[in-house]
Amino acid sequence: MYPFSYRIFLLSFFLSSAFFVFAQEQKTASFDLVVQEIKIIGNKTTKEKIITRELTFELGDSISSDKISIILEKSKNNLLNTLLFNFVTVDLVYFDSTNISIYIMLEERWYWWPTPIFEIQETNFNTWWQTKDMERINYGFYVVKENFRGRKERLSIKLQAGYTEQARIKYKIPYINKKQTHGLNFTLNYNRNHEITYATTNNVRDFYRDEEDYVRNQTSLSIGYNIRPKIYNQHIIQGGFTNVAVADTIAYLNSDYLPGAKNNLKYLSFGYGFYRDKRNFKSYPTKGVYYDFAVVKNGFGILSDELNLITFSTQYKKYWQLYSRVFFAATTKVKYTAKEGPYYLYGGLGYVNNLVRGYELYVINGEHTGLTKLQLRYALVDNKIFKLRPVPWDKFNKIPLSIYLGSFFDSGYVSSRVNQQNNFLTNTALYGGGLSLDFVSYYDVVFRMEYSINHLSEHGLYLHFIAPL
């Protein structure tokens, strides 16, 4: 009689072998499906070529039966990420055992947005909530034509008064060639302020205001060239011109605000960026990966001999679905400045898109920054559709809603030689964590409530209106 342990070993071996054989049989049982038809329904405005550009398959392709569901899901996510559609359904119809038709059913968004402007100009909502200063409100009129000419083009005109008086026109053409791989964008902008931030002390911004005169005037023009050889990769080459002038008082209060303690700066800029985006939904991702790298050169010694600044930046984001309703996300971001620049061009941590949670009320400026974020989320409500019966318009009467309960931990560091003397959070390890409740709906609406605590043992409830990472 064999020992009990030996019998357990034999049983495990036979079960493992049987599972392996079964898996191999299942693997070899797959067969090819031929795409004989692609049927697109619901694109009243969007040109068909814009839709087919986002698909991971073409007419006549042979697709393995065990991969078809993954390919259809990727195509659906790609179409949603164009931000042209509220809802996308991709279904499979069999002509026979090997020939298929793929039906793509779309519900287009509302593309005209003549919208009044009422917005807060702050590093984030929470710094404004401290003072509730109505002088830091922008108001005006904003007209956007999304999906212009049905070709995913975007035309926007902005006329704004308030804290920042601004006039801007922007036109983006994603594709200018037949293969839909090259595009252009143009931006012309003018803005002026009665008040600006001229320095940072104790990691709080210092303001100067003149009720009578404008303390800063700025004009900028930029032209970009986009290359998108594949669905998920994009290269952007950007050139621009900027002319900024400030009041003499600004140059007196901070001699490093512009180079050489001057009150005027004209410079050319040139940048290159590479972007790889495979997230399932850009506005609030739960699966996929994102990566970018950018280098920007400000100043070429043509218009200003005193500006010569090169900045490198990169970030990596990864999103996992651990279980049916459990998601984990991580991101890391680094910026390096090759040479010290003026305060006017400084960045740092503390801003709405660049924040260690728990430090919402601080600004940490510096030449070099690093940021890492981790978040675990549970879907209390997972993309439930609510029907608004009194509303007759299809584009507005169905509201998808997701609610996520989560926990998070962030860490960051700002390295600076220039700002270290008067700012205690510079050259210091920053970390914070807490609990979150996120609400996500269509038209890219995100509302977050987070209770955070930082390394200073400061804690509080903070509100945000973009995805956490």
C-alpha positions in Angstrom: 0.0 0.0 0.0 1.4 3.4 -1.0 1.9 6.0 1.8 -0.9 8.6 2.1 1.4 11.4 1.1 2.4 9.6 -2.0 -1.2 9.0 -3.0 -1.9 12.8 -2.5 1.0 13.5 -4.8 -0.3 11.1 -7.5 -3.8 12.6 -7.2 -2.4 16.1 -7.6 -0.3 15.1 -10.5 -3.2 13.5 -12.4 -5.5 16.4 -11.7 -2.9 18.9 -12.9 -2.2 16.8 -16.0 -5.9 16.6 -16.7 -6.3 20.3 -16.3 -3.4 21.0 -18.6 -4.8 18.6 -21.3 -8.2 20.2 -21.0 -6.7 23.7 -21.3 -4.7 22.6 -24.4 -7.9 21.2 -25.9 -9.7 24.4 -25.2 -6.9 26.4 -26.7 -6.8 24.3 -29.9 -10.6 24.4 -30.1 -10.5 28.1 -31.1 -11.2 29.0 -34.7 -11.0 32.0 -37.0 -13.9 34.4 -37.5 -13.9 36.5 -40.7 -15.3 40.1 -40.5 -17.6 40.2 -43.5 -19.4 43.4 -42.5 -19.1 46.4 -40.2 -22.4 48.1 -39.5 -22.3 51.6 -37.9 -25.6 52.9 -36.5 -26.3 56.3 -34.8 -23.6 58.5 -36.3 -25.8 61.4 -37.5 -22.9 63.9 -37.4 -19.6 61.9 -37.1 -18.0 60.7 -40.4 -17.7 57.0 -40.7 -13.9 57.2 -41.2 -13.5 58.8 -37.8 -15.2 55.9 -36.2 -13.3 53.1 -38.1 -10.0 54.8 -37.3 -10.6 53.8 -33.6 -11.4 50.1 -34.3 -8.9 47.4 -33.6 -10.1 45.4 -36.6 -10.8 46.0 -40.3 -13.2 44.6 -42.9 -11.9 41.2 -44.0 -9.8 40.5 -40.9 -9.6 37.0 -39.5 -10.0 37.1 -35.7 -9.5 34.1 -33.4 -12.7 33.2 -31.6 -11.0 33.2 -28.2 -9.9 36.8 -28.7 -13.0 38.3 -30.3 -14.5 39.6 -27.0 -11.2 41.4 -26.0 -10.9 43.0 -29.4 -14.5 44.2 -29.4 -14.1 45.6 -25.8 -10.9 47.5 -26.8 -12.8 49.0 -29.8 -15.6 50.1 -27.6 -13.3 51.8 -25.2 -11.4 53.5 -28.0 -14.7 55.0 -29.3 -15.7 56.2 -25.8 -12.3 57.8 -25.4 -12.9 60.0 -28.5 -15.3 61.8 -26.1 -17.7 62.1 -29.1 -20.3 59.6 -27.8 -22.3 59.1 -24.6 -22.9 55.4 -25.1 -21.3 52.8 -27.4 -22.4 49.2 -28.0 -20.4 46.8 -30.1 -22.2 43.5 -30.9 -21.4 40.4 -32.9 -23.8 38.8 -35.4 -23.0 35.4 -37.0 -23.8 34.9 -40.7 -22.6 31.3 -40.3 -20.1 29.5 -38.1 -17.1 31.5 -39.4 -18.4 34.7 -41.0 -19.5 37.5 -38.8 -21.0 41.0 -38.9 -20.0 43.6 -36.2 -22.7 46.1 -35.3 -21.5 49.4 -33.7 -24.4 51.4 -32.1 -23.6 54.9 -31.1 -25.3 57.7 -29.2 -23.6 61.0 -30.0 -23.0 63.7 -27.5 -24.3 67.2 -27.8 -21.6 69.0 -29.8 -22.6 72.7 -29.5 -21.7 74.2 -26.1 -22.6 78.0 -25.9 -21.8 78.1 -22.2 -21.6 80.9 -19.7 -18.4 81.0 -17.7 -18.5 81.0 -13.9 -15.3 79.5 -12.5 -12.9 79.9 -9.7 -9.3 80.8 -10.5 -7.3 79.1 -7.7 -4.7 76.3 -7.3 -7.7 74.1 -6.3 -11.2 74.6 -5.0 -10.2 74.2 -1.4 -7.8 77.2 -1.3 -10.6 79.4 -2.6 -13.0 78.0 0.0 -10.8 79.4 2.8 -11.4 83.0 1.7 -14.5 82.7 -0.6 -13.0 85.7 -2.4 -15.4 86.6 -5.2 -12.8 88.7 -6.9 -11.1 85.5 -7.9 -14.1 84.5 -10.0 -14.0 84.4 -13.8 -17.1 85.0 -15.8 -18.0 85.4 -19.5 -18.9 83.3 -22.5 -17.5 80.2 -24.0 -18.5 78.7 -27.3 -17.3 75.2 -28.3 -18.1 73.3 -31.4 -17.1 69.7 -30.7 -16.8 67.3 -33.7 -16.7 70.2 -36.1 -17.7 69.1 -39.6 -18.1 65.6 -38.2 -14.3 65.1 -38.4 -13.5 65.2 -34.6 -12.3 68.8 -35.1 -12.7 71.2 -32.2 -13.3 74.9 -32.5 -13.5 77.0 -29.4 -13.8 80.8 -28.7 -13.5 82.2 -25.2 -14.4 85.7 -24.0 -13.8 86.1 -20.3 -13.8 88.9 -17.7 -13.3 88.8 -13.9 -10.0 87.8 -12.2 -8.4 87.0 -15.6 -9.6 88.9 -18.6 -9.1 86.7 -21.5 -9.8 86.3 -25.2 -8.8 83.0 -26.9 -9.5 81.1 -30.1 -8.4 77.5 -30.5 -8.8 75.2 -33.5 -7.8 71.5 -33.5 -7.7 69.4 -36.7 -6.9 65.8 -35.7 -6.4 64.6 -39.3 -5.1 66.4 -42.4 -4.1 63.3 -44.5 -6.0 60.4 -46.0 -4.5 57.8 -43.6 -5.6 59.9 -40.6 -2.2 60.0 -39.0 -1.3 63.7 -39.0 -3.0 66.7 -37.5 -2.7 70.3 -36.6 -3.7 72.7 -33.8 -3.6 76.4 -33.4 -4.1 78.7 -30.4 -4.1 82.5 -30.1 -4.5 83.8 -26.6 -4.5 87.2 -24.8 -5.0 87.7 -21.1 -4.5 90.4 -18.4 -4.8 90.6 -14.7 -5.2 93.3 -12.0 -3.8 90.8 -9.5 -1.1 88.0 -9.8 1.0 85.8 -7.6 4.5 87.3 -7.5 6.3 84.9 -5.0 5.8 82.1 -2.5 6.4 82.5 1.2 5.9 79.7 3.8 4.4 77.7 0.9 1.6 80.2 0.6 1.3 82.5 -2.5 2.1 86.2 -2.2 -0.3 88.4 -4.2 0.0 92.0 -5.5 -3.1 93.8 -6.7 -3.6 97.2 -8.5 -7.2 98.3 -8.9 -6.4 100.9 -11.5 -3.9 99.3 -13.8 -3.1 95.8 -15.1 -0.2 94.2 -13.4 0.4 91.6 -16.1 -0.4 91.4 -19.8 0.3 88.3 -21.8 -0.1 87.4 -25.5 0.8 83.9 -26.8 0.5 82.0 -30.1 1.2 78.3 -30.5 1.1 75.9 -33.5 1.2 72.2 -33.0 1.8 69.2 -35.3 0.3 65.9 -34.2 1.4 62.4 -35.5 -0.7 59.4 -34.5 0.7 56.4 -36.4 -1.2 53.9 -34.3 -4.4 54.0 -32.2 -2.7 54.3 -28.9 0.5 56.3 -29.7 0.8 60.0 -30.4 3.6 62.4 -31.0 3.1 66.2 -30.6 5.6 68.8 -31.8 4.7 72.3 -30.6 6.1 75.7 -31.3 5.1 79.0 -29.8 5.7 82.7 -29.1 5.0 84.5 -25.8 5.1 88.1 -24.8 4.5 88.9 -21.2 4.8 92.3 -19.5 4.4 93.0 -15.7 4.2 96.2 -13.6 7.4 97.7 -12.3 6.3 96.9 -8.8 6.3 93.1 -9.6 9.9 93.3 -10.7 10.7 95.3 -7.5 8.9 92.8 -5.2 10.6 89.8 -6.8 13.6 90.4 -9.0 13.4 86.7 -10.1 9.9 87.0 -11.4 11.2 87.6 -15.0 14.9 87.2 -16.0 17.2 90.1 -15.1 14.7 91.8 -12.9 13.0 93.1 -16.1 9.3 93.9 -16.5 9.0 92.4 -20.0 9.9 89.1 -21.6 9.5 87.9 -25.2 10.5 84.3 -26.0 10.1 81.4 -28.4 9.4 77.9 -27.2 9.6 74.5 -28.8 8.5 71.2 -27.4 8.1 67.5 -28.2 5.9 65.0 -26.4 5.2 61.3 -26.8 2.0 59.9 -25.4 0.8 56.3 -25.1 -2.7 55.9 -23.8 -4.4 52.5 -23.4 -6.9 53.4 -20.6 -10.4 52.2 -20.8 -11.9 55.7 -20.1 -9.8 58.8 -20.0 -12.0 60.9 -17.7 -12.0 58.3 -14.9 -9.9 55.2 -15.8 -10.3 51.8 -14.0 -8.2 49.6 -16.3 -5.3 50.1 -18.7 -2.0 52.0 -18.8 -0.8 55.5 -19.7 2.7 56.9 -20.3 4.1 60.2 -21.6 7.4 61.9 -22.0 7.9 65.6 -22.9 10.8 68.0 -23.4 10.2 71.8 -23.6 12.8 74.5 -24.5 11.9 78.0 -23.6 14.1 80.8 -25.0 16.6 80.5 -27.9 18.6 83.7 -27.4 16.7 85.4 -30.3 14.2 87.6 -28.5 15.7 87.4 -25.0 19.3 86.6 -24.2 18.5 85.9 -20.6 16.0 83.0 -20.9 17.4 79.6 -21.6 15.3 76.9 -19.9 14.9 73.2 -20.7 12.4 71.1 -18.9 12.0 67.3 -19.0 8.9 65.5 -17.7 7.5 62.0 -17.7 4.7 60.1 -16.0 3.4 56.6 -15.9 -0.1 55.4 -14.8 -1.3 51.9 -14.4 -4.9 50.7 -13.5 -5.9 47.2 -12.5 -9.3 45.5 -11.9 -8.6 43.1 -9.1 -12.1 41.7 -8.7 -15.5 42.5 -10.2 -15.9 45.7 -8.2 -12.4 46.3 -6.8 -9.9 48.5 -8.6 -6.3 49.6 -7.9 -4.4 52.4 -9.5 -0.9 53.8 -9.3 0.9 56.7 -10.9 4.4 58.3 -10.8 5.4 61.6 -12.2 8.8 63.4 -12.5 9.8 66.8 -13.7 13.4 68.0 -14.1 14.6 71.5 -15.0 18.1 71.6 -16.5 18.6 75.2 -15.5 17.1 77.6 -12.9 14.4 79.8 -14.5 12.3 82.7 -13.6 9.4 82.5 -11.1 7.0 83.2 -13.9 7.8 79.7 -15.4 8.0 77.8 -12.2 5.8 74.8 -11.5 5.6 72.5 -8.5 3.1 70.7 -6.3 -0.2 72.0 -4.9 -2.0 72.6 -8.1 -5.2 70.8 -9.2 -3.4 68.4 -11.6 -0.2 68.1 -9.5 -1.1 67.5 -5.9 -0.1 65.4 -2.9 -3.5 64.9 -1.2 -3.5 66.5 2.2 -1.5 69.5 1.1 -4.4 71.2 -0.8 -3.8 74.5 1.1 0.0 74.7 0.2 2.0 75.5 -2.9 5.5 74.0 -3.2 7.4 75.5 -6.1 10.7 74.3 -7.3 12.9 73.3 -10.2 12.5 69.5 -9.8 9.4 67.6 -8.6 8.4 64.0 -8.0 5.0 62.6 -7.3 3.6 59.1 -6.6 -0.1 58.2 -6.0 -1.7 54.9 -5.0 -5.5 54.3 -4.7 -7.7 51.3 -3.9 -11.4 51.7 -4.9 -14.6 49.7 -4.5 -17.5 50.3 -6.9 -20.6 50.9 -4.7 -22.5 51.7 -7.9 -21.0 50.4 -11.2 -22.2 52.4 -14.2 -25.9 52.3 -13.5 -28.1 54.1 -16.0 -30.8 56.4 -14.6 -33.6 57.4 -16.9 -35.0 61.0 -16.6 -38.5 60.5 -18.0 -39.5 64.2 -18.1 -36.5 65.0 -20.3 -37.4 64.4 -24.0 -33.9 64.6 -25.5 -31.9 61.4 -25.8 -28.6 63.1 -25.3 -29.6 64.2 -21.8 -32.3 61.9 -20.5 -30.1 58.9 -19.6 -27.5 59.4 -16.9 -24.9 56.8 -16.1 -23.6 56.9 -12.6 -20.7 55.2 -10.8 -19.8 55.7 -7.1 -16.5 54.5 -5.8 -15.4 54.2 -2.1 -11.7 54.2 -1.8 -8.5 54.7 0.2 -5.3 56.4 -1.0 -1.7 57.2 -0.2 0.3 59.9 -1.9 4.0 61.0 -1.6 5.9 63.8 -3.3 9.1 65.8 -3.2 10.1 69.2 -4.5 13.8 70.0 -4.9 14.7 73.6 -5.2 17.8 75.8 -4.5 16.0 79.0 -5.2 12.9 78.6 -3.0 14.2 76.6 -0.1 15.0 79.6 2.1 11.4 80.9 2.6 9.4 77.6 2.1 9.6 74.9 4.7 8.0 72.2 2.6 10.6 72.5 -0.2 13.3 69.7 -0.1 11.1 67.8 2.3 9.4 64.4 2.0 5.7 64.9 1.6 3.1 62.2 2.2 -0.6 62.0 2.8 -3.4 59.5 2.8 -7.1 59.1 3.6 -10.5 57.9 2.4 -12.4 59.0 -0.7 -15.9 58.9 -2.2 -16.0 59.5 -6.0 -19.0 60.2 -8.2 -18.6 59.8 -11.9 -21.2 60.5 -14.7 -21.2 61.3 -18.4 -19.9 64.5 -20.1 -16.7 63.7 -18.1 -18.3 64.8 -14.8 -16.3 63.8 -11.7 -17.0 64.9 -8.1 -14.7 63.7 -5.3 -14.9 64.0 -1.5 -11.7 63.1 0.3 -10.7 63.1 4.0 -6.9 63.4 4.1 -4.1 63.7 6.7 -0.6 64.8 5.9 2.9 64.4 7.5 2.2 67.6 9.5 -0.7 65.8 11.2 -3.1 68.3 9.5 -6.3 66.8 8.4 -9.5 67.8 6.7 -12.2 67.2 4.1 -11.4 68.3 0.6 -13.4 68.6 -2.7 -12.2 68.0 -6.2 -13.7 67.8 -9.7 -11.3 65.7 -11.7 -10.2 62.0 -11.5 -7.7 61.4 -8.7 -5.1 59.9 -11.0 
